[in-house]
Amino acid sequence: MYIQKLQVNASVASRDQHDGSSFSFVSNHGDWLPAVREFTRQHSRRGKVLVASIPAGIVLLCTAIGVGVGVSRAAGRNTGKVNPVAAAEHTLWKTGDMGILAYRIPLLTFTPKGYLIAAAEARKHMQDAGPKYLTIRRSRDKGATWGPPKYILNHGALVKEGFMLGSILVDHETNTTFIVFLQCSFPPPDVGCPGPATYIINSTDDGKTWGEPRNLTHQIGHVTFAAGPGYGIQKQKEPFKGRLIICGHRSMIGTFCILSDDHGMTWRYGKQGLAALPSHQSRQKGDFQPDECQIVELPNGSIMLNARNEQKYRCRCRIVAMSYDGADTFPMEKVKFDEALIDPTVAAGLLYHDSVLFFTNPKNSTHRMKLTLRWSFSHGNHWDGEYVIWHKQSGYSTMASSNHPTDKNYIYILFEKGIHREYESISFVKVKLTQ
């Protein structure tokens, strides 16, 4: 099909200076499903696994790239108990590295063992629809240093098609990290493309190695599901504690989620997403079209979804929806428009950490520039302060945090950054919340 698997050439294999072991791109996770089955048996959760083989495969290769490290240029104001400062910044990818024309769609997460995993599309062409690598980097010291990039998926020489990131998700009970991406999403399809398909890959060793991609078509069908971009969640509270949730969109449909109650072995659609209006018609300016989105779980177990307002319905701002049944449904009567969060139609970051709701996007109604961190002590009912992370070109952003007691005073931001264009690099910023 589109993703092909190669053996690693020893001449390009590199050694991870962080953990002292060689990166191996030959899957060693063949025992992942049996391990999860055993886990689920022990916890009285039973499920059937439907695994579709992926036709001729996935390029797995390894290389090292030097990184540029810069000093954060941030400005802000002192408001309440949050008084942030950018404590450190690292450029994880930049245009031109390995001949890549653009690095886009940043993903970021912490694993239960404290590793940070950053992922992105490494685009061989500039367009969304084009051949790409999936690249990741890891840090074991909370972003102070990073291992070299790994390129774990490769589309070869294909031009018309390309996978789309995507969402990263951690199951804290099984210590499994998932990355979800979409394949065959851009018409007209390439020769042999059977239609849109959602794939998922996993790692059980904090991102060091990755298993074979699984095609979820047999579970959720040939439906375009553009996950995130951002991160999925595992519910930490009832109802449906332990459920894995990944939300995304389809332009003609709206925003919806896929759910797993057996630790990622099987997936299904939620019952009611946030439907675009008018339904199943071509979009035009002013229509209601929720698009790329990010979710968080609030202390009462509800799910907040913050979505891109693609056609600028009502305002150039964000759409916010709520679910009270583990992301199965998002009632229309719980939808609002947060006019304080002006937005140039972009994928934004959302994070609930230490009783504070954080939001990142380019604070501009028409241009992707001035990446700004905002925070709310009232679950977004009003916003209590802001801090400019980068005052020039900036695009998609995402955030992560650690629940370790020694790390409560920090959040972590990964975003598209540039001077002339927002995708000149992908930058990691460690933010200290109080001084």
N, C-alpha and C positions, 0 to 999 in steps of 0.2 A: 504494500500500500504506500504510505507516505513516510512513515517513520521507520528507519532501518537501523539494525544493530550491527556493530562492528566489534571485533576484538581490539583491545587497546594495544597500540604500537608502543613497544618499550621505549622507542626513541622520543616519544612525546609524553610519556608518563612522568609525573612529577611527585615529589614527596611533600606531604602536608607537614609543615614545620610546627604546626600547633600540637598535633597528637603523635608525631613521630612514626606514623605508619603510611604506607603507600596507598594512594587512592586506587581502588579497583572498580572498574566499571562493568565487570562481569557480575551479574546479579548473584547475590548470596542469600536472597530472601525467599527461596523456594519454600521455606517452612513457615512463612508468615501466616498463611490461611489456617494451617493446622494449629498454630499457636493461638490464633484468635478463636478458633473453634473451641479449643480447650478452655480458654478464658471464659467464653460465653457459657460453656457447660457448667463451669464452676459457679457462675453467677445466675444460673437458671434462665439464660437468654438464648433461645435457639433460633437459628436462621439458616436458610439455604443459600449457598454461594453460587452465583452464576458468573462464571469467568469466560469471557470470549477471548480466543487467541487473537493476537494482532498479526496480520499478514506481514511478511518480510519487513521487518523490524526497525530497530532504533540504533542510531549511531551513538556509541558511548565512547567519549574520548576525554582526555585530560590534558590540561596545559596550565601554565602559570603566567600571570600578567602582573606587572608592577602597578601599584596604585598611587594616586596622588593624594596627599593629605593637606587639607586647607584649614584655615581658622574661620570659624563661623562669623558671619557678618550679620548680627542680629540686633534688633532694637525692640524695646517693649516698655510696658508700664507696670507698676506695682499695684496689684489689686487683690485684696483679701489674703487668704492663706496660700495662694499660688503666686510665686514671684520668680518666674523661670529665667534661666540663662542657658545658652548653648555651651555645654561643658566640653564637647569635642566634636569634630567632624572628620569624616573620611570619605573620599571619593572611591566608590566600589567599582564602578565601570565608567568608561568615558568613550565617546565616539572615536573610532579609529583603532581602538584596541583589537588586536587579532583581525584587522581588516573589516570590522563590523561597522556598518553605517549608522546604526542607532541602537542604543540600549533603552528599552521601554518597559512599562508595566511592572513597577516594583512591588514585590511581596516580601513580608517580613514576619517572623514569629520566633518566640522562645520555645524550646523543648523543655520537658519536665526536668531534665538534667542540667538545664541552664545554658545550653548552647543557643546562640542566635543563628538563624538561617535566613539569608536573603536570597531572593530569586528574581529573575527578570528575563524578558525576551531579548535575545541578541539577534537583531534583524539584519539579514544580508541585503535586503532592499528596504526602502523607507516605509512602504505601505503596510497597512494592517494585513492585507492579503499578500503574503509573500513568504519565502523560505526563511527559517529561523533556527537558532539554537535555543534550548532552554539552559540557562546558566545559573549556577548557585555559588554562594560563598558562605563560609561558616566562621563563627567566632566563639571561642570558649571562655572569653574574659569580658563578656558584656560589651563587645564592640571596640575594645581598646586596640586589638589587633585582629586581623582577618587572614584566613588561609587563602591560597590562590583560587582563582575561579575554576570551576568544573563545568564542562559542557556536556550535559547528560542526554539531550535529545537533539536530533539534527534532521532537517528536512532535505538534505542533499541539494540538488540543483533545481528543485521545483520553484516556479515563479508565481503561478496563479494562486496556489493554495498555501496555507500555513496555519499552524495551530495558534490558538489565542489563549493567553493567560487571562484570568485564571484566579484561583484561590488556593491558599495554603491553610492547612488545618491540622491541629494536633489533638490526638486522643490521649488525654492525660492518664487514663486507666491502663492502656496497653503500651504507652510510650511509642506510639506510631505517628509519624508525620506524613500527611497526604498533600499532594499537589494535584489540582483538577484543572484540566484544560479542554478546549473545544477544537475539534478537527472538522474539516470540510464545511466551513461556515459561509464561504463567499461564493455566490453564484456568478457566472456559470462554473460548475465544478470542473476539476481536472478530469482527464480521461481515467476512468476506473474509480473515481470518488463515489462511494455509494450514498452519500448524503451526510448531513451533520451527525457527529457522534461525540459524546462526552467520554473522555478518558481520565483515569486516575492512576497515579503512581504513588508508591509509599516507601518510606524508610523506617527501619526499626532501630537504627543506631545513630540517631540525631543528625541525619543528613549526610553521613559519611559515604554510604552506598545506597543505591536505589533499586527497587525491584522492577520487574517488567510492567509496562502500562497495561491496565485492564480496560477493556471497552465496556462501558455501561449501557450500550444500546439495548441489550436484551432485558435490561431492567427499567430503563426510562424512555426507550424508543429513539427513533431518528428525529429528534427535535432539537432545534438550535437552543442551547443553554450556555450563554456566555457568563461564566461564574465571576463573581466579584466585579472588578478586580479588588483584591484585598485579602482578607482572611475569613475563614469559617470559624465557627465556635462549637465547643462542646458544652452543653448546658450544665451548669454547676448547681442549679437549684430546681426544685419541682415547680411546675409540672414537667415530666419527662426528663428528669435528671439523667445525665449521661448521653443524651441524644446528640448526634453530630448534625450540624446544620450548615449548609452552603447555599447562599442566595446569589442570584444573578438576574439576567434579563434576556429578552428577545424583543427586537424592535417592534414587531407587529403585535406582540402579545402583552408585554409589560414586564414587571418584576415578579419573580417567583423563586421558590426554594426547593432544594432536594434534601431529603432527610434520611438518616440511618439510625436505627435503634439496635443494631447488632455490631457496633464498632467498625463500620465501614465495609462489612461483607456484602450487604444488600442496600439498595437505595430506592427511594420512591419520591414522587412529587408531593409537595404539600397540597392541601385540598383547595386553597383559594389564595392566589397571589394578589398583586396589585395590578389590575388590568388597565392597559392603555385604552384610550377612547378617542375617536370611535374604534370599535373592535375590528380587527382583520382588514383594515384599510390602510392605504399608503398614508404616511404621516405628512403633515404640513405644519408650518409655524403656528403656534398657539394651541395645538392639540395637547391633550394630557398624555404624556409619554414618560413614565418613570423608567430609568435606564440603569446604568452602572450603580452599584449600591454596596453599602457596608452595614453590618448588623452588630449590635452589642446586647448582652444580657444585663438587665437592671436588677437591683437588689430583691425585688419582689418576684423575680422569675420571668418577668415579661421580656419580650424581644423588641428592641427599637431598630427600625430600618431607616437609613438615611440615603436618599437616592438622588441621582442626577436628574434634573428637570430638562430633558432633552429639547423639547419644543418651546420651552419658556412659558408654559401655561401659567397664567396669572402673574408671574413675577420672574425675574432672573435670580432665582434663589433655590433652595433645597426643598425636596419633598420628604416628609417624615411620616412614617406609618408605624403602627404598633401591633404586636401579636401577643395573645395571652394563652395560647395553647401550643407552645413550642414551635412556632413558625409554620404551623399547619394552615392558619388563616390570618389574613391581614384585613380586618373589616374596614370598609370605606369610611364609616363614621368616625374612625380613629385616625384618619389622614389629615395632615395639616401642612401648610407651607410656612417654612421658617424664613420670613423676609429679612431677618437679621443676618442670615447666612447668604449673602450675595455670592453669586457663582457664575463663572464663564462657561458652564457646562463641561464638567470635568469629573474624573473619579477622585473622590475626596477620602480623607482618613477620619475614622471615628473610633474612639477608645474610651472605655469606662475603667478608671483606675483609682483605687483608694478613695472612693466616694465622690469622684469628680468625673464629669463627662468632658472629653477633649475632642476637638474637631480641627482638621487641617484642610486648607484648600488655598488656591490663589484668590486673595480677597479683591476681586475685581469683577464687574458685571459683564465685561466684554473681552478682556484679554487675560491670557494665562501668565500672570506675573504677581509678585508679592505674596509668596507663600506665608501664610499666617496661621499660628496656633491660637485657638480660642478655647476657653474653658467655661464650664457652667457648674454651679453648686446645686442646681435645681433640675437636673436631668433635662436640660435644654429648654426649660420654660423661659429663661432669659440667660444671656451670656454675660459673664462677670468680668472678663478681661481678655486681652489679646497680646500676642508677642510675635513680631515679624522674624521669621526664620531666614528668609532670603528675599531681598527687595526687587530682584530682577526676574528674568523669565523662569517660570516654574510650572510644572504640569501635574501629573498624577502623584498622589502621596498615600502613604499608609503608616500605621503606627503599631507598636508592640510595647508590652510591659511585662515585668516579672513580679510574681507574687511573693518572692522571697523577702523576708522582713528587712534585710539589709539593702534592698533595692527599691523600696517604696518611694524614694525621693527622686526617681528617674523615670522618664518615658523615652522611647526611641522612635525616631522618624526616618523613613526612607522615602526619597522623593526625586522626581525628575527636575534637573536644574540646568540652567544655562545663562548665557549673557545675551546672545542674539536669538537663540532658539531654546525652547524649554527642554529638549531632549539631547542636549550636549553631553550630559553625564547623569549618573544616578548617585546621589549623595546620601550618606548616613549621618544623622545628627543625634547625639546623646544630649538630652535636655534635663538639667537639674531643676526640680520644681520649686524648691525653697532654698534660700541662701542663709 
